Amino acid sequence: MSRFSSHIEGPRWANAGNALDIYSMKTGTDIKKVVTKYLLRERIDFVVTGSEAEVNHFKNWLRDSVQEYNR
């Protein structure tokens, strides 16, 4: 069992929490989130657990998604 924890911050309208949930289901990993909402922004602290391959796949997706969003 492997584990990955991190956080992301962004505008509330980006729905990053929903994206994390959906991709967690697609990769077969379990995710636990703590969402802190501010007026226009939110911070999502999360922990992903699963097999090493599943967690690595999730990390690669997250990295690629953030790079795409920041373009």
Secondary structure, 3 states (H helix, E strand, C coil): CEEEEEEEEEEHHHCHHHHHHHHHHHHCCEEEEEEEECCCEEEEEEEEEECHHHHHHHHHHHHHHHHHHCC
